[in-house]
Amino acid sequence: ALRPHKKGRRKTLGTSNKKLNIEQDTTTVPVDTSTEHVKELEDEILKLRIENAYLKEVRRLRLEEEALLKKQRESSTASGENSN
C-alpha cells in the first residue's frame, strides 16, 4: 500500500527527450567539423611556413649570387681600366 516516494524531478515525456537528443547530436557535429577545420588550417599553416622558408632561402641565394656577379664585374672593369 505504501510505496517509497522517489526523490527528484519527474522524467519528461519521450518527445522532449528526442528533441534533446537531436540537439545534442547537432552540437557534436559542428564540434567535429570545427576540430577538423582547425586541423586543416594547422596543416595549411605548416605548408605555408615551409614554402615561406624555401622562398626566403631562394631569395637569399639569388641576392648572394647577384652580389658575387656584381663584385666580379666591378673587378673585371677595374682591371680593364688599369690595362688601358
MOPAC internal coordinates of N, CA, C and O (Angstrom, degrees):
PM7 1SCF
backbone

  N    0.0000 0     0.00 0     0.00 0    0    0    0
  C    1.4373 1     0.00 0     0.00 0    1    0    0
  C    1.5197 1   110.69 1     0.00 0    2    1    0
  O    1.2310 1   119.71 1   131.99 1    3    2    1
  N    1.3238 1   118.16 1   -48.01 1    3    2    1
  C    1.4610 1   120.50 1   178.91 1    5    3    2
  C    1.5296 1   109.24 1   -97.46 1    6    5    3
  O    1.2310 1   121.77 1   -65.36 1    7    6    5
  N    1.3336 1   114.22 1   114.64 1    7    6    5
  C    1.4670 1   118.53 1   176.30 1    9    7    6
  C    1.5190 1   108.63 1   -98.24 1   10    9    7
  O    1.2310 1   120.74 1   -31.49 1   11   10    9
  N    1.3479 1   116.20 1   148.51 1   11   10    9
  C    1.4738 1   117.17 1   176.99 1   13   11   10
  C    1.5263 1   110.16 1   -65.81 1   14   13   11
  O    1.2310 1   120.73 1   -42.56 1   15   14   13
  N    1.3144 1   116.22 1   137.44 1   15   14   13
  C    1.4625 1   121.71 1  -178.51 1   17   15   14
  C    1.5241 1   109.02 1   -80.88 1   18   17   15
  O    1.2310 1   120.17 1   -51.46 1   19   18   17
  N    1.3451 1   117.29 1   128.54 1   19   18   17
  C    1.4623 1   121.32 1   178.48 1   21   19   18
  C    1.5200 1   109.17 1   -77.03 1   22   21   19
  O    1.2310 1   121.44 1   -44.17 1   23   22   21
  N    1.3101 1   114.85 1   135.83 1   23   22   21
  C    1.4604 1   119.43 1   178.28 1   25   23   22
  C    1.5240 1   109.61 1   -89.83 1   26   25   23
  O    1.2310 1   120.74 1   -21.74 1   27   26   25
  N    1.3062 1   116.20 1   158.26 1   27   26   25
  C    1.4544 1   121.47 1   177.02 1   29   27   26
  C    1.5104 1   112.30 1    97.10 1   30   29   27
  O    1.2310 1   121.21 1     1.12 1   31   30   29
  N    1.3270 1   115.29 1  -178.88 1   31   30   29
  C    1.4575 1   121.22 1  -178.06 1   33   31   30
  C    1.5173 1   110.86 1   -75.78 1   34   33   31
  O    1.2310 1   121.90 1   -25.54 1   35   34   33
  N    1.3146 1   113.98 1   154.46 1   35   34   33
  C    1.4517 1   119.71 1   174.12 1   37   35   34
  C    1.5191 1   108.68 1   -74.32 1   38   37   35
  O    1.2310 1   120.98 1   -31.08 1   39   38   37
  N    1.3046 1   115.74 1   148.92 1   39   38   37
  C    1.4588 1   119.14 1   176.57 1   41   39   38
  C    1.5145 1   108.67 1   -70.60 1   42   41   39
  O    1.2310 1   120.83 1   -36.03 1   43   42   41
  N    1.3322 1   116.02 1   143.97 1   43   42   41
  C    1.4592 1   120.39 1  -178.95 1   45   43   42
  C    1.5160 1   109.47 1   -81.13 1   46   45   43
  O    1.2310 1   120.66 1    -7.37 1   47   46   45
  N    1.3033 1   116.34 1   172.63 1   47   46   45
  C    1.4545 1   121.42 1  -179.00 1   49   47   46
  C    1.5213 1   110.53 1   -66.48 1   50   49   47
  O    1.2310 1   120.78 1   -22.46 1   51   50   49
  N    1.3244 1   116.11 1   157.54 1   51   50   49
  C    1.4589 1   122.06 1  -178.04 1   53   51   50
  C    1.5163 1   113.40 1   -61.99 1   54   53   51
  O    1.2310 1   119.96 1   148.60 1   55   54   53
  N    1.3325 1   117.67 1   -31.40 1   55   54   53
  C    1.4591 1   120.00 1  -178.09 1   57   55   54
  C    1.5207 1   111.11 1   -65.88 1   58   57   55
  O    1.2310 1   120.32 1   139.97 1   59   58   57
  N    1.3151 1   117.00 1   -40.03 1   59   58   57
  C    1.4582 1   118.81 1   179.89 1   61   59   58
  C    1.5260 1   110.17 1   -71.16 1   62   61   59
  O    1.2310 1   119.95 1   148.94 1   63   62   61
  N    1.3360 1   117.71 1   -31.06 1   63   62   61
  C    1.4613 1   120.00 1   175.29 1   65   63   62
  C    1.5222 1   110.64 1   -64.99 1   66   65   63
  O    1.2310 1   120.59 1   141.82 1   67   66   65
  N    1.3310 1   116.47 1   -38.18 1   67   66   65
  C    1.4592 1   119.54 1   178.46 1   69   67   66
  C    1.5199 1   110.18 1   -63.83 1   70   69   67
  O    1.2310 1   120.69 1   138.13 1   71   70   69
  N    1.3224 1   116.28 1   -41.87 1   71   70   69
  C    1.4611 1   119.79 1   177.79 1   73   71   70
  C    1.5197 1   110.36 1   -62.30 1   74   73   71
  O    1.2310 1   120.69 1   138.53 1   75   74   73
  N    1.3160 1   116.28 1   -41.47 1   75   74   73
  C    1.4535 1   121.01 1   179.60 1   77   75   74
  C    1.5246 1   109.95 1   -63.20 1   78   77   75
  O    1.2310 1   120.15 1   136.61 1   79   78   77
  N    1.3369 1   117.31 1   -43.39 1   79   78   77
  C    1.4578 1   120.97 1   178.49 1   81   79   78
  C    1.5206 1   111.39 1   -63.39 1   82   81   79
  O    1.2310 1   120.46 1   139.95 1   83   82   81
  N    1.3298 1   116.72 1   -40.05 1   83   82   81
  C    1.4582 1   120.31 1   178.26 1   85   83   82
  C    1.5257 1   109.95 1   -63.68 1   86   85   83
  O    1.2310 1   120.38 1   136.72 1   87   86   85
  N    1.3278 1   116.88 1   -43.28 1   87   86   85
  C    1.4564 1   120.45 1   178.20 1   89   87   86
  C    1.5185 1   110.97 1   -61.73 1   90   89   87
  O    1.2310 1   120.07 1   138.98 1   91   90   89
  N    1.3194 1   117.46 1   -41.02 1   91   90   89
  C    1.4629 1   120.44 1   179.01 1   93   91   90
  C    1.5223 1   110.27 1   -65.19 1   94   93   91
  O    1.2310 1   119.99 1   139.63 1   95   94   93
  N    1.3315 1   117.62 1   -40.37 1   95   94   93
  C    1.4543 1   120.81 1   178.91 1   97   95   94
  C    1.5241 1   111.09 1   -62.91 1   98   97   95
  O    1.2310 1   120.23 1   137.83 1   99   98   97
  N    1.3264 1   117.16 1   -42.17 1   99   98   97
  C    1.4540 1   119.88 1  -179.03 1  101   99   98
  C    1.5210 1   111.38 1   -69.57 1  102  101   99
  O    1.2310 1   120.01 1   150.12 1  103  102  101
  N    1.3198 1   117.58 1   -29.88 1  103  102  101
  C    1.4579 1   118.54 1   178.97 1  105  103  102
  C    1.5168 1   111.14 1   -75.55 1  106  105  103
  O    1.2310 1   119.33 1   150.06 1  107  106  105
  N    1.3292 1   118.89 1   -29.94 1  107  106  105
  C    1.4612 1   119.70 1   178.90 1  109  107  106
  C    1.5179 1   111.39 1   -75.50 1  110  109  107
  O    1.2310 1   119.69 1   149.46 1  111  110  109
  N    1.3225 1   118.20 1   -30.54 1  111  110  109
  C    1.4581 1   120.94 1  -179.56 1  113  111  110
  C    1.5262 1   111.22 1   -64.83 1  114  113  111
  O    1.2310 1   118.71 1   130.43 1  115  114  113
  N    1.3519 1   120.06 1   -49.57 1  115  114  113
  C    1.4612 1   118.73 1   177.58 1  117  115  114
  C    1.5279 1   112.81 1   -61.29 1  118  117  115
  O    1.2310 1   119.92 1   146.68 1  119  118  117
  N    1.3065 1   117.76 1   -33.32 1  119  118  117
  C    1.4636 1   119.84 1   178.26 1  121  119  118
  C    1.5169 1   109.52 1   -63.57 1  122  121  119
  O    1.2310 1   120.41 1   135.57 1  123  122  121
  N    1.3454 1   116.81 1   -44.43 1  123  122  121
  C    1.4584 1   120.85 1   178.36 1  125  123  122
  C    1.5230 1   111.10 1   -62.33 1  126  125  123
  O    1.2310 1   120.24 1   136.21 1  127  126  125
  N    1.3375 1   117.15 1   -43.79 1  127  126  125
  C    1.4568 1   119.71 1  -179.66 1  129  127  126
  C    1.5182 1   110.82 1   -69.42 1  130  129  127
  O    1.2310 1   119.98 1   145.46 1  131  130  129
  N    1.3229 1   117.65 1   -34.54 1  131  130  129
  C    1.4604 1   118.55 1   179.51 1  133  131  130
  C    1.5197 1   110.68 1   -70.65 1  134  133  131
  O    1.2310 1   119.59 1   141.38 1  135  134  133
  N    1.3234 1   118.40 1   -38.62 1  135  134  133
  C    1.4687 1   119.14 1   176.92 1  137  135  134
  C    1.5208 1   109.95 1   -67.77 1  138  137  135
  O    1.2310 1   120.75 1   143.83 1  139  138  137
  N    1.3312 1   116.18 1   -36.17 1  139  138  137
  C    1.4654 1   119.77 1   176.36 1  141  139  138
  C    1.5237 1   109.60 1   -65.22 1  142  141  139
  O    1.2310 1   120.64 1   138.07 1  143  142  141
  N    1.3282 1   116.38 1   -41.93 1  143  142  141
  C    1.4648 1   121.25 1   179.17 1  145  143  142
  C    1.5291 1   110.58 1   -64.05 1  146  145  143
  O    1.2310 1   120.34 1   138.53 1  147  146  145
  N    1.3221 1   116.95 1   -41.47 1  147  146  145
  C    1.4661 1   121.04 1   177.82 1  149  147  146
  C    1.5243 1   109.80 1   -61.51 1  150  149  147
  O    1.2310 1   120.24 1   137.72 1  151  150  149
  N    1.3282 1   117.14 1   -42.28 1  151  150  149
  C    1.4662 1   121.59 1   178.80 1  153  151  150
  C    1.5201 1   110.28 1   -61.64 1  154  153  151
  O    1.2310 1   120.49 1   136.16 1  155  154  153
  N    1.3345 1   116.67 1   -43.84 1  155  154  153
  C    1.4640 1   120.66 1   178.07 1  157  155  154
  C    1.5220 1   110.87 1   -61.71 1  158  157  155
  O    1.2310 1   120.49 1   137.42 1  159  158  157
  N    1.3290 1   116.67 1   -42.58 1  159  158  157
  C    1.4642 1   120.33 1   179.51 1  161  159  158
  C    1.5214 1   111.40 1   -65.32 1  162  161  159
  O    1.2310 1   120.55 1   140.56 1  163  162  161
  N    1.3354 1   116.55 1   -39.44 1  163  162  161
  C    1.4637 1   119.76 1   177.83 1  165  163  162
  C    1.5231 1   110.85 1   -64.23 1  166  165  163
  O    1.2310 1   120.22 1   140.42 1  167  166  165
  N    1.3374 1   117.19 1   -39.58 1  167  166  165
  C    1.4640 1   120.81 1   176.84 1  169  167  166
  C    1.5255 1   110.55 1   -62.98 1  170  169  167
  O    1.2310 1   121.02 1   137.84 1  171  170  169
  N    1.3345 1   115.66 1   -42.16 1  171  170  169
  C    1.4631 1   119.82 1   179.60 1  173  171  170
  C    1.5256 1   110.83 1   -65.09 1  174  173  171
  O    1.2310 1   120.26 1   140.27 1  175  174  173
  N    1.3266 1   117.12 1   -39.73 1  175  174  173
  C    1.4651 1   121.11 1   177.41 1  177  175  174
  C    1.5200 1   110.03 1   -60.03 1  178  177  175
  O    1.2310 1   120.61 1   135.34 1  179  178  177
  N    1.3342 1   116.43 1   -44.66 1  179  178  177
  C    1.4579 1   120.58 1   179.97 1  181  179  178
  C    1.5223 1   110.95 1   -61.19 1  182  181  179
  O    1.2310 1   120.33 1   134.34 1  183  182  181
  N    1.3358 1   116.98 1   -45.66 1  183  182  181
  C    1.4645 1   120.64 1   179.17 1  185  183  182
  C    1.5246 1   111.00 1   -61.75 1  186  185  183
  O    1.2310 1   120.59 1   137.62 1  187  186  185
  N    1.3330 1   116.48 1   -42.38 1  187  186  185
  C    1.4624 1   120.04 1  -179.16 1  189  187  186
  C    1.5233 1   111.74 1   -67.42 1  190  189  187
  O    1.2310 1   120.25 1   143.91 1  191  190  189
  N    1.3315 1   117.13 1   -36.09 1  191  190  189
  C    1.4622 1   120.04 1   176.76 1  193  191  190
  C    1.5230 1   110.85 1   -64.99 1  194  193  191
  O    1.2310 1   120.75 1   138.97 1  195  194  193
  N    1.3309 1   116.17 1   -41.03 1  195  194  193
  C    1.4649 1   120.10 1   177.79 1  197  195  194
  C    1.5236 1   110.14 1   -63.75 1  198  197  195
  O    1.2310 1   120.83 1   134.94 1  199  198  197
  N    1.3373 1   116.01 1   -45.06 1  199  198  197
  C    1.4608 1   120.17 1   179.06 1  201  199  198
  C    1.5235 1   110.95 1   -62.57 1  202  201  199
  O    1.2310 1   120.33 1   138.60 1  203  202  201
  N    1.3245 1   116.97 1   -41.40 1  203  202  201
  C    1.4588 1   121.77 1   179.60 1  205  203  202
  C    1.5261 1   110.79 1   -62.32 1  206  205  203
  O    1.2310 1   120.45 1   135.44 1  207  206  205
  N    1.3325 1   116.75 1   -44.56 1  207  206  205
  C    1.4649 1   120.73 1   178.90 1  209  207  206
  C    1.5264 1   110.17 1   -62.84 1  210  209  207
  O    1.2310 1   120.46 1   138.93 1  211  210  209
  N    1.3289 1   116.72 1   -41.07 1  211  210  209
  C    1.4653 1   121.15 1   178.72 1  213  211  210
  C    1.5270 1   110.64 1   -62.06 1  214  213  211
  O    1.2310 1   120.51 1   132.33 1  215  214  213
  N    1.3329 1   116.64 1   -47.67 1  215  214  213
  C    1.4633 1   120.29 1  -178.54 1  217  215  214
  C    1.5256 1   111.67 1   -64.82 1  218  217  215
  O    1.2310 1   120.39 1   142.78 1  219  218  217
  N    1.3234 1   116.87 1   -37.22 1  219  218  217
  C    1.4672 1   119.87 1   176.89 1  221  219  218
  C    1.5217 1   110.84 1   -63.37 1  222  221  219
  O    1.2310 1   120.61 1   139.24 1  223  222  221
  N    1.3322 1   116.43 1   -40.76 1  223  222  221
  C    1.4641 1   120.31 1   179.48 1  225  223  222
  C    1.5230 1   111.00 1   -67.42 1  226  225  223
  O    1.2310 1   120.10 1   138.95 1  227  226  225
  N    1.3346 1   117.42 1   -41.05 1  227  226  225
  C    1.4648 1   121.11 1   177.42 1  229  227  226
  C    1.5248 1   109.83 1   -61.88 1  230  229  227
  O    1.2310 1   120.33 1   137.29 1  231  230  229
  N    1.3179 1   116.98 1   -42.71 1  231  230  229
  C    1.4673 1   120.97 1   179.11 1  233  231  230
  C    1.5222 1   110.95 1   -63.70 1  234  233  231
  O    1.2310 1   120.76 1   137.35 1  235  234  233
  N    1.3351 1   116.15 1   -42.65 1  235  234  233
  C    1.4593 1   120.49 1   179.50 1  237  235  234
  C    1.5316 1   110.42 1   -61.45 1  238  237  235
  O    1.2310 1   120.40 1   135.62 1  239  238  237
  N    1.3265 1   116.84 1   -44.38 1  239  238  237
  C    1.4623 1   120.50 1   179.42 1  241  239  238
  C    1.5270 1   111.47 1   -65.22 1  242  241  239
  O    1.2310 1   120.36 1   140.60 1  243  242  241
  N    1.3480 1   116.92 1   -39.40 1  243  242  241
  C    1.4646 1   120.56 1   179.15 1  245  243  242
  C    1.5231 1   110.81 1   -64.26 1  246  245  243
  O    1.2310 1   120.60 1   135.43 1  247  246  245
  N    1.3349 1   116.46 1   -44.57 1  247  246  245
  C    1.4630 1   119.85 1   179.23 1  249  247  246
  C    1.5227 1   111.06 1   -65.12 1  250  249  247
  O    1.2310 1   120.81 1   142.08 1  251  250  249
  N    1.3270 1   116.06 1   -37.92 1  251  250  249
  C    1.4624 1   120.34 1   178.43 1  253  251  250
  C    1.5304 1   110.14 1   -63.92 1  254  253  251
  O    1.2310 1   120.68 1   137.68 1  255  254  253
  N    1.3344 1   116.31 1   -42.32 1  255  254  253
  C    1.4613 1   120.63 1   179.35 1  257  255  254
  C    1.5279 1   110.87 1   -66.61 1  258  257  255
  O    1.2310 1   120.30 1   138.57 1  259  258  257
  N    1.3348 1   117.04 1   -41.43 1  259  258  257
  C    1.4655 1   120.44 1   178.06 1  261  259  258
  C    1.5205 1   110.90 1   -62.70 1  262  261  259
  O    1.2310 1   120.23 1   138.70 1  263  262  261
  N    1.3210 1   117.16 1   -41.30 1  263  262  261
  C    1.4617 1   120.76 1   178.99 1  265  263  262
  C    1.5216 1   110.32 1   -63.87 1  266  265  263
  O    1.2310 1   120.68 1   140.37 1  267  266  265
  N    1.3262 1   116.31 1   -39.63 1  267  266  265
  C    1.4616 1   120.82 1   179.24 1  269  267  266
  C    1.5248 1   110.45 1   -65.61 1  270  269  267
  O    1.2310 1   120.24 1   136.29 1  271  270  269
  N    1.3319 1   117.14 1   -43.71 1  271  270  269
  C    1.4629 1   120.63 1   178.77 1  273  271  270
  C    1.5272 1   111.07 1   -64.74 1  274  273  271
  O    1.2310 1   120.67 1   139.78 1  275  274  273
  N    1.3168 1   116.33 1   -40.22 1  275  274  273
  C    1.4672 1   120.49 1   178.97 1  277  275  274
  C    1.5231 1   110.03 1   -62.87 1  278  277  275
  O    1.2310 1   120.96 1   138.28 1  279  278  277
  N    1.3186 1   115.78 1   -41.72 1  279  278  277
  C    1.4597 1   120.71 1   179.26 1  281  279  278
  C    1.5301 1   110.43 1   -64.18 1  282  281  279
  O    1.2310 1   120.46 1   139.04 1  283  282  281
  N    1.3255 1   116.72 1   -40.96 1  283  282  281
  C    1.4633 1   120.51 1   178.63 1  285  283  282
  C    1.5250 1   110.88 1   -65.71 1  286  285  283
  O    1.2310 1   120.46 1   139.23 1  287  286  285
  N    1.3335 1   116.73 1   -40.77 1  287  286  285
  C    1.4633 1   119.92 1   178.26 1  289  287  286
  C    1.5234 1   111.00 1   -63.45 1  290  289  287
  O    1.2310 1   120.78 1   137.47 1  291  290  289
  N    1.3303 1   116.11 1   -42.53 1  291  290  289
  C    1.4628 1   119.90 1   179.37 1  293  291  290
  C    1.5217 1   110.71 1   -63.30 1  294  293  291
  O    1.2310 1   120.53 1   138.22 1  295  294  293
  N    1.3069 1   116.59 1   -41.78 1  295  294  293
  C    1.4634 1   119.13 1  -179.27 1  297  295  294
  C    1.5218 1   110.71 1   -70.34 1  298  297  295
  O    1.2310 1   119.69 1   145.54 1  299  298  297
  N    1.3366 1   118.20 1   -34.46 1  299  298  297
  C    1.4667 1   120.08 1   179.30 1  301  299  298
  C    1.5289 1   110.14 1   -72.52 1  302  301  299
  O    1.2310 1   119.49 1   142.57 1  303  302  301
  N    1.3310 1   118.58 1   -37.43 1  303  302  301
  C    1.4653 1   120.22 1   177.83 1  305  303  302
  C    1.5204 1   110.07 1   -71.33 1  306  305  303
  O    1.2310 1   120.03 1   145.51 1  307  306  305
  N    1.3116 1   117.55 1   -34.49 1  307  306  305
  C    1.4609 1   120.56 1   178.45 1  309  307  306
  C    1.5181 1   109.76 1   -67.96 1  310  309  307
  O    1.2310 1   119.72 1   139.80 1  311  310  309
  N    1.3020 1   118.13 1   -40.20 1  311  310  309
  C    1.4628 1   120.21 1   178.55 1  313  311  310
  C    1.5227 1   110.04 1   -70.71 1  314  313  311
  O    1.2310 1   119.75 1   147.59 1  315  314  313
  N    1.3246 1   118.09 1   -32.41 1  315  314  313
  C    1.4606 1   122.14 1   176.82 1  317  315  314
  C    1.5149 1   110.79 1   -67.62 1  318  317  315
  O    1.2310 1   119.46 1   143.66 1  319  318  317
  N    1.3230 1   118.64 1   -36.34 1  319  318  317
  C    1.4594 1   122.33 1   178.44 1  321  319  318
  C    1.5202 1   110.38 1   -68.61 1  322  321  319
  O    1.2310 1   119.92 1   143.21 1  323  322  321
  N    1.2993 1   117.75 1   -36.79 1  323  322  321
  C    1.4527 1   121.63 1  -179.63 1  325  323  322
  C    1.5182 1   111.34 1   -68.89 1  326  325  323
  O    1.2310 1   119.29 1   148.04 1  327  326  325
  N    1.3201 1   118.97 1   -31.96 1  327  326  325
  C    1.4597 1   121.50 1  -178.02 1  329  327  326
  C    1.5212 1   111.06 1   -76.01 1  330  329  327
  O    1.2310 1   118.70 1   157.07 1  331  330  329
  N    1.3167 1   120.08 1   -22.93 1  331  330  329
  C    1.4632 1   122.48 1  -179.47 1  333  331  330
  C    1.4503 1   109.95 1   -76.03 1  334  333  331
  O    1.2310 1   120.10 1   180.00 1  335  334  333

